Amino acid sequence: MKFLTFYKSTEILSMLKFLKIFFAVCFIFSCTKQSNELPKDVKVSHPNLILTQKSVSEIKSNLGSIPLFDKTLAAAKREVDLEISKGIRVPIPKDMAGGYTHTQHKLNYASMQKAGVLFQLLGDEKYAIYIRDMLLEYAKMFPKLDRHPQIRSYARGKLFWQCLNDSNWLVFTSQAYDCIYDWLPKEQTEYLNKTLFKPYANFLSIETPQYFNRVHNHSTWGNVAVGMIGLVMDDDDLVNSALYGLKKEEVDLTAKDNDGGFIFDKEGKAGFFANLDSPFSPDGFYTEGPYYQRYAMYPFLIFAEALQNKKPELKIFEYKNGVLIKAVDALLNLTDADGEFFPLNDGQKGMSYYTSSLVSAVDIAYYYGAQKPELLSIAKKQNKVQLDATGLSVALGLKEGKEKPFIKKSIELTDGSKGDEGGIGILRHQKGDETLALVMKYTGQGLSHGHYDKLSFSFYENGDEVLQDYGLSRFVNVEQKNGGGYLKENKTFAKHTIAHNTIVQNETSHFKYKYAVASKNHSEKYLFDVSNPAFQVVSATEENAYIETKFHRSMIMVKDESIEKPFIIDIFKVNSNKKNQYDLPFYYFGQIISSSFNYNSPKTLSVLGNSNGYQHLWKEGAGIANSESIQFTWLDNKRFYTLTSATNKNDEVILARIGANDPKFNLRKDPALIIRKKNVKNTIYASIIESHGTYDPVKEVASNAYSNFSKIKVLKDNTNYSAIKIYFKKGKEKLLILSNSDNSKNKKHTLKIDTKEYNWFGSYYYN
């Protein structure tokens, strides 16, 4: 017999008290009963979001014969059983991220979602009872809650310090609710809808429009939270608000988001579709960067799956030429050899495609996409699946041995809703297990999480950072560090230009660190050509970072038969209408081995500057190049690296280290080499970056510890052409000529250098 219980309310007549005893007896009986089927006299319409009646039936018929799915299900059962044994815990909200109340509410929604799956797949009512009892506690507490006591967010939540986390709660909890909706008596669903879920949806939307009606990963979570619970309750008003945003008459049009920008996008749109249209490029690149794309992919895809199941007429996976499926492929390509995301813009290092959101993303993309066998190889590494039809499909594919390696190749990912706002260029080399990856960034600003780092780059070997992007300044969910939120150093250092491997003019960050200005501009692709694996080129320009100054950077990965590994040629050209100071940093790791220039190390450290991030850099050493080319060698991860740079004799070389004016030690103490050119109008930086040799600490043997190059020299540089000579130590020389103003493949060029004339077709010459 199915247990029914009515929540205590003043609306219940006293004559029903006798029935409570009866239902209590039924409760004892039901706790000892496990049923594989719902009562035949109950009309079933749920679940119909992520799990469906059809998929539940199909999964049940395969249980015990699909190893990875069975393994994931067993792990979920262990986790939820442990939580059930601890009892229901719904504390009054108090803490920031990482604190007890925050962590408990987060654990509650994750456990409820898994419990819903277990109830549907195993038929054990203890999981439904767990969800029901938890929801009744939340329904009892929610009407009494004001906004969270921690006044830190532009959009404070109720259970959590920001509405973003409240939306997480509702996205996951709505799935649990869907799984027990038909198990609950109608009186309880009506009570929960009226007391908890509809008010929660209204709180996140109508009561917090500056959060809900934006184009941002925050708003995506908000839209999906409202949309998911709207689908469960068959509330079309909520679903429409989720898809298209609040109507203008429902919104205070003077409200601003946390960046000072007005709500609605530039076309006056908001909601789920606006968040698909604007931040994603046609290639699937998400303008905020891979760290937040990883975070946003779960709500994007889980809602898409629910819409596909509940509202297939929307054809959501075909929207914008299938951008959601493309986004998963793009995101996987934005990882290093270990599967960790490149920390572009605000990004915490170490986040990888092993995170649960990417497990869901890979499974959903496989099921609703073309079922690419390459995705199965990623799923195999993840070693878990989503517990629904998509995860079943992946698990069956792996069982049948269909997977193929996901090989990351050189790729360009455009930025901007139309793909015309710059992009990311990734040059790759792979030989067996040995890999190199160069990542050059020439995108738009990237919304509020963007950094001021036009034409910056980072370089990786075998998944290890060689020349780094700093990423964000934050210890996510570490309560002791600012409640797990962003540290002030994110704005005083990590976002600033000097924190990146790109040029800073007059110690002032790009766009003068003004978000409104930066958001209106983007770099421009000049060339991306990887047709020749031995000579791969990415080149881009930036004309708005500084008034009346133009940057043009070209980076080339060259495989030369005389050298074991490819090397990087970096040509950074600057044209301005006045004389300036230019700083180009290279943020390396490891131990300095040697340098060709002399430098002085002060006994007392001083800071490099007063603002724009310079105040966080110690000046540990400085010298004058005093040569037409310098070399700097360091050792890291048992490998030697050398930077060879063309210089003017009066260029200054600075050895710097992050960490000044940082009394709470929030910043990493990473080193940098900065090449400074003073009082120059037009100039060019030309460098070679190479990995060479190894050090074996057991044998105490250094192999190939010296650079393969003797120098690099600029032979000619003007508006149309830059000519660079590369000198190998064994006597070989190579000439590189770049066409700076015409990138046509068919254009014939002629250039005379000294007494010799060179003729070629295309945007570059190398011989």
N, C-alpha and C positions, 0 to 999 in steps of 0.2 A: 504494500500500500504506500502511495506517495505521500510524504509528509507535507502538510500545509501549516503555516503559522502566520498569524497576523501581527504586525508590529503594534506595540501599545500606543494608543492614541485616545484623546478625549472624545473622538468621534465614534468610538466603539461602544455600543450599548452594553449596559451592565448585564443584560440577559444572556450575553455571549460568554460570560465568565465560565460557565459550565463547559463550554466547548474547548476552552484553553486546556483544561485537564485532559480532555480527550486527545487533543492534538499533541500534548506533551508526551502522552503514552505512545502515540504514533511516532514521535521523534525518536524515542528510545529504540523502537523497532526498526526504523529506517536506517539508523546508524550502523546496524548490524547487517544491513542488506546491501548487496551490490547488484545493480541491474545493468544489463547490456543493451536494453532497449527501453525507450520511453513508453509510458502507457499508451495503448492503442487508441484510447478515446480522447487523447490530447492532440489538438491540431498543431502540427509542427511547421514553423516558418523560419526558425533559427536553428543553428547558426547560418548566416548568409553573407558574412563579410570576408573573413580570411579563410576560415574553415566553412565549408558548405556541407549540406546533407550528402551530396554526391561524393565529395572528396573524403568525408569521414568514412563513408562506406568503402571506398576504394582503399583507403589507408588501412582500415581494419582487416581487409581481406589479404593484405600483404604483411601485416605485423608478424615478426618472427623470422622473416626471410629477407629483410633488407638491412644489412649490417649497420650502415652509418645512421640510418633513420632510427633503428632500434636502439643504437648506442645513445643518440641524442635524447630520445624519449626517456630512456632509463636514467640519464643524468638529470633531466628535468624532474622526474619523479622523486629522485633522492633529495633534490633541493627543496621541492615543495613539501614533501613529507617532513623534512626537518623544520620548516617554517610552521607547519600545522602543529607540530609537537610543542612549539614554543607558545602557542596561543595567539590570539588577536591582539595586536599592539598598534594603536592609533593615537599617538601622542599629540598634544597641543603644539602647533608649529612655533618654533622659537629660533632655531639655528640657521646659520649660513651653510653654504655647500660644505660637505664633509662632516658637519655636526650630526649629533644623534638623531634629532627629529627629521632632518633632511634625509639622512641615510635610511631611516626606517620607512618613511613614506615612499622613497624610491624602491626599497626592497618590497614593499607591499604591492605596488603596481606590477612589478616584474613577476612576483609570485602569483598574483591573481591571474595574470595573462597565461602563465604556464598551467595553472590549476584548471583554467577553462579548457585548455587543450586536453589535459589529462582526463577531465570529466567526459569529454566527447569521445575520446579514443579508447579509454579503458572502461567507461561506464560506471565508475565508482563515485557514488554520491557524496562521499566525504569531501571531494574537491568542490562540488557545487555548494555544499554547506559552508565550506571555508570562505568562498567568494561572497555568498549571501551574507554571512555574519560580518564580514569585513565591510561590505557596502552599507549595511545597516548602521554600523558604527560611524562611518563617514557621513551618512545621511543625518545622523543625530548631531554630529559636530558641525557640519558645514554651515547651516543657517546662523550659527552663533559666531562664526569667524569674521573678523575684520580683515583688512589686508595685513600681510605679514609684518611682524614688528620690526624686522630689519629694514631700515629705510635706506636702501642702497641702489635700487633699480628704478629706472624710468617707468617700469610697469610691474609694481609689486604684486606677487601672487597671493594666495591664501594659504595653501599647504606649504608653499615654498617661497623663497625670498624674491623670486621673479616669476612672472607669468609663463615664461618659457618652460620651467620645470613643472608647473601646474598642467601645461599642455602635454608634456610627456606623460604625466599621470593619467590624463584623460584618454590619450591615444591608446595606451596599453590596457587601461581598465575597460574601455569600450569593447575591446576584443573579449575580455573575460565575461562582461555583461552579455554580449551576444551569445556566448556559449551556454549560459544558464537561463536565458530570457524565457524560453518556453518551459523550463523546469519550474520557474517561480510561479506562484499564483498571480493572477491578474492584479489583485489588490496590491501586491508588493511591487510589481513593475510600475504600476500607476503611482505608488508612493515614491519610489526611487526616481522616477522620471520627474515628478513634480517637485520633490524636496531636494534632490541632489543634482541630477544630470542636466535638466533644462536650466536651472539657475547657474550651474557651473559654466555651461556653454555661453549663456548671456554675460556672465562675468568676464569671460575671456574675450568676448567680441564687443557687444554694445557698451559695456561698462569700461572697456579698456581699448578704445579705438586706435590710440597711438601705437599700440602693440599689434592689434589684429589687422589693421588696414595699411600694411607696409609691404614693400618688396625687400625681403630679408629672410634669413633662415629662421629667425624668431617667429615671424609671421607665418611661415610655412607650417611650423609646428602648431601654431594657434588655429590656422585654417583647418588643418587636418584633424585636430582634436574636436573641433566643433562639427566638422563633416562626418567623422566616424560615429560620434554619438548620435548625430542626426540620422544616419543610416540605420543604426540599431533601433531607434525609436520611431523610424519612418516619419521624421519631421522634415518635410520638404523646405520649410523656411530656414532651418539651420543648415541644411545641405546647400541651398542656394547661396546663403551668406558665406559658407566655406568656399564655394567654387568661384564666386564673383565679388566677394567682399561686401561690406555694409553699404547700404544705399547712402547717398550723400546727405539725405535728409535725416539720417540716423547718426550723423557724425558731426562733431565740432570741427569745422574746417580749419580752425586756427590751431588745432592741436599739433604738436610737433613730436617727432620721434627722438631717440636719444642722440642723434647727430645734428639736431636742429633743423632737419628737413621736414617739410610738410608731408602728411600722410597722403596716400594714393601715389601711384607712379606718375611719370611725366605725361602719360596719356590719360590720366584720370582713372586708372584701373587699380583694382586690388583683388585679393583672394587667391585661391589656388592656381587658377589659370594665369593670372598676372605674374605669379612667382615662377611659373613655368616659362612664360614668354620672355621676361626681361633678364633674369640673371644667367640663363643658359644660352650658350652659343649654339649654332647648328651642329657643332662637333660634340656637344655634350659637356663642354667646359663650363664650370660654375664660377662666376666672376669673383666670389669671395675667397676662392682658393680651395685646394683639395681637403684641408682639415675640416672646413665647414661644409664642403660638399659631402664629405663622408658622414657628417652629422645630419645633414638635411636629407640624404638619400633614403633613410628609413621612412620618415613621414611621406615623402614623395611617392615612394614605391608601395608602401603598405596601403596608403589611401587609393593609389591606382589599382591595386589588386582588389580592394573592396569595391571600388567603382566598377571594375570589370565584372565582378560577380553580381553586383546589385543593379548597376545601371550600364549594361553592356552597350547600349545605344550611343553612349558618349565616345566609345572607341578610344579610350584614354591612352592606350599604348601606341596609337597611331598619331597622337597629337604632336604637332610641330615636327612632322616627319620622323616620328619615333624617337624623340629626343631623350626620353627617360631611359630607354635601352642603350642608346649611344652614351649616355652619361656614365653608365656603369663601366663601359669599355674605356672611356676617357679617364675615369678615376683610377682604374687598375694600371693604366699607363703612366699615371702620375705618382708611381712608387719606385723606390730603388730596388736593388737586387734582393733585398730582404723583405720586400713587401711593405716598407714604411713609406708614408706619404711625404713628398717633398714639402718642407715647411714654408710654402709661399704665403705671403701675408701673415695674418695671425694663425699660427699653426704650432701645436705642441709636438715636439720631436718624439719619435717612438710610436706614435699612433700608426696603425697598420691595417691591412685588409683582413687581419685576424679578428678585428672588432665585430661585435654581434651585428651591427648595422650593415656591415659588408657581407656577412653570411646571408642575411635576408636579401640584400641587393643582388648578389651573385645568383642565388636561387631563383629569384623573381625574373631576373634578366634572362636566365637560361630557359625558363618555362614559357615566358611570354615573348621571348625573342626568337631567334632562329635555332635555338638549342645548340649553340656552338660548343663543340667538344673541348675547346680551350678553357671554357669556364669551369668545366668539370675538374680540370687540374688544379684550379684555384680552390674549388670546394674541397678537393681531396686534402690540400694543405690545411685548410681551415678545420677539417676533421669534425664538422658538425653541420647540420642543416636546419632550415626552418621547418617547424612541425606542421606542415600543411601540404597541399598538392604540389607546390613548387619544390619543396624539400624532398617529397617522395620521388618526383621526377628526377631530381639530381641524384638521389641515393640509388635509384634503379639504373641510371646511366653509369654510375661508378661501379655498381655491381656487375654490369655487363661489359665493363672495361672499355668504355667509349671515349675516355678522356684523351686529350692531346695537349702537349705543352703550350702554355701561354707565353709566347716569345715576345718580349718587349723590343720593338724596333724603334728606330728614329722616327719622330712624329712631331707634327705641328698641330696644336689645338688653338683654334681662334677664340677670341674673346668678343663679347658684345652680343646682343640678342640677334643681330643679323650677321655676326661673324666678321664685322668690319672695324673692330676696335682693338687691333693688335692681337697678341696671343702669347702662347708659350711655345718655345722651340726646344725640343729635346734631341740631342745627338747621342747615339749609342754605339758601342762596340762590344761584341761578345765573341770570345774564343774559349770554348769549353765552359768552365766555371769562372773564367776571368772576365770581368765586365768593367766598362767605363761608361759614365753618363754625365753629360754636360747639360744643364738646364738654364736657359736664358729667358728672362721675363720681360715682355714688352706689351703688357696688358693695359686695360683701364685701371681705375683706382681700386675697384673691388669692394665697393660699399664701405660700411663702417669698419670692416676688418682689414681694409687695404693698407699697404705700407707705401711710403714715399721713396720708391726704389726703382725708378725707370731704368731700363736696360741693365738690370743687375743679373748676376749669374751665381750658380753653385756647381760644384764638381764632385763626383762620386767615383769611388773604385770599390768594386765588390760589396756594395751596400754601405761602405764607410764614407763619411764626409771627408773630403780632402780640403776644399775651400767652401766654407759654410754660409748658409743664410741663417741668421740668428733665430728666426722664428718669433714666438711670442714670449712675453715676460709674465708668466703665470704658473702657479702650481695648482692645477685643476683638482678640485675637491680635497685639497689639503687645507683644513680649517685654520691652522696656525698662520698660514700665509694669506692674510687678507680675506679670510673666510672662503678660500678657494677661488676667489675672483681675480680679475686682472690687477696686477700690481701697477703702481703709478709709473714705474720704470718702463712700462709698455709704451706710454705716451712720451716719456722723456728720453728714451733711448731706442727701444726695439723697432718702433715705427719710423724713426728718423733715417734719413738717407745714409748717414755715416755708419750706420749699423749694417750696411749692405755693401756688396762688392760692385760699386758703381761710383761715378764721379759726383763729388760735392763741390759746388762753386761758392767761394767766399764764405765757407763754413755755414752755409744756409741750406736747409733742406729743400728738396724739390717743391715747387709751388708755394714756397714760404710756409710749408706745413699747414696750408689752409685747405680743409676738406672740400669746401664748396667749389674752390677753384680746381683742385685736383680731379673732382668728380666730373668736370666738364671736358676733361682732356684724356687722351690716350696716346700711347706710342704707335708708330706705324711700322708694319712689316716692310722690309725692303727686299729681302730674299730668303727663301728657305729651299735649299737644294741638297737632297741626300741621294741623288741618283747614282753617285759614285761612292761606294762604301769607303774608298780610300781618301776621299776628300769631301767631307760633309760640311755644309755652310749654313749658318743662320745669321741674319743681318737685319737690323732695325734702326729706326731713327726716332728722335725725341726733340721736338721744337718748342715745347711749352713749359718745361720744368723750370726754365729761367727765361726771363724776358730778353729777347734778341740774342739768344744763344741756341745753337743747334748741336745736338749730339748724334753721332752715327757710330754704332758699334757692330763689328763683324767678328764672329767667333767661328773657328774652323777646326774640325777634328781631322787630323792628317795621319794616315797610316803609311809609314815609309818602310821600304823593305830592309833598310839597314838598321832599323831600331826595333826592339822587341815589342814595344807597346805604342799605340797612337799617342800623339801629342796635340796640344791645343795651341792654336795661334789666336791671339786676342788683339784686335785692332780697334782702338777707341779714339775716334776723331772728334775734335771740338772746334767749332767756329763761333766767334762772338764779335760784337761790334765795339767791344772795349776790353781793356786788360783786366784780368781776374786772377785769383788764386784757385787752383784746382787740386783736389785730393782724390786719389784713387786707392782705396784700401783693398787688401787681400786678406781675408780672415782664414787663417790656417790653424791646424792643430799640431801638437807635438813639440819636439825639441829642435832648437836651432843647431844646425851642424856647421854651416860656414856661410860667409858672405864675402863678396868681392869688394865691398866698400867699407870704409872705416866709420865707426860711430862711437859716440861718447855715451856712457851710462851714468846719469846723475846719481849722487849719493842720496839726494832727497827728491822724491817724485813730485811732479807737478801735473796738473790736468792740461789736456790738449786745448781746451776752449771753455767758453762760458755757457753755451746753450746749444740747441739743435743736436743734442746727443754727445757733443764734444766734451761736455762737463763730466761724462761718465767714462772717459778714456784717460788712463794714465800714460804719460809720456816716459817710457822706460829707456829710450835711447834715440839718438838722432845723429845723422851724418850727411855729408854732401856726396853726391854720386861721383863727381870728379872723373867721369868716364862717359863714353858714348853708349855703353851698355853695362848693366850690372847683373849679378847673379846672387841668388839667395836660396840656400838648400836647407831642408828640414827633414826630420825623421818622425814618422807616425805609423802606427800599426805595422811596425817592422818593415816599412817601405820608405824609400828615399824619394823626395820630391824637390824639384828645382823650378824657380821662377827666374826667367831670363828676360830682362826688360831694356828696351832702348831708352836712353836718357840724355838729357842735356847735362853738361858738366856741373851746372849750378842747381840741378834738381836736388831737393831734400828728400832723404829717406828716413822715415820715422818708424820706430818700433813701439807699438802701443799695446795696451792691454785694457780690456773692459773691467770696470769695477770701482772707478772713482766716484765719490759722492754717493755712496751706496751703503749707508750705515747699517741697514738690516740685511745686507748680503743677499739681495734679491737677484742680482745678476751673476751670470757665469763669468769666470775670470779668463776669458779666451783671448788669445793674442792676435795681433794684426800687423801687417807691414803696409805702410802708407807711402805712396810716391807722390810728393807734393811739387807742383810747378807754380811758381810765383810770377806775378806781373807779366802774364802772357795773354795775348789776344786769341790767336788761333794756335792750336797745338794738336799733337797726336801721341797717344800711348800705344806702343807696340810691344807685345810680350809673348813669351812661349811658356806654357805650363806643361810640365812633363812628370810622369811617374817613371822611376828608373831604379832598378836594383832592390835588394833586400838586406836585412840584417838578421842573423840567426844568433840569438842570445845564448843558446845552448852551446853551439860550436864556437861562438864569439867570432863570427866571420861576416864581414861586410862584402857584398857582391855588387858590382856596378854602382858604386856609391857616388860617382861623379856624373855630372850632366853630360848629355850627348852633344851639347851645343857649346860653341865658344862665345857667340854673341848674336844679337839681332840689330839690324841697322835700318833706319828710315832713309831711303835714297831720294824720294820725291814725295811731296804732299801738297796738293792744291784742291781746288773745288771739284775737279773732275776725276782725279786719280790719286791713289796712294800706292807707292811702290816700296816694298820691304824686302831686304836681303837677309836670309837666314844662313848662318855659318855653322856647319857641323864640325866637330872636333877632328874628324878624320879627313878634313880637307874638302868635303863636298859642300856645295852651295846651292841654295834654292832661291828663286826670285818669285815673289808674290806681288801681283798688281791687282788692285781693286778698283772697279769703276764706281765712283761715288755718286754719280748723277743719272746713270742709265743702267737699269737692271734687265734690259731685254736680252733674251737668249740669242737673238739673231743679229744684234748690233755688232758691226765690225769696229774694232778699236785699233788705233795706232798711237804709240807713245815712244818718244825718244828719251833715253836715259844715257847721259854722257854722250857717247858717240854711236851708241847702238840703238836701232829701231826695233820695236816689238809690235807684232800684229797678232790679233786674236779675235775670236767671236765670243760674245757672252759677257757676263758681268765680272769675270775674274780671269786672271792668267796665273798659272803656277807651273814652274819648270826649273 
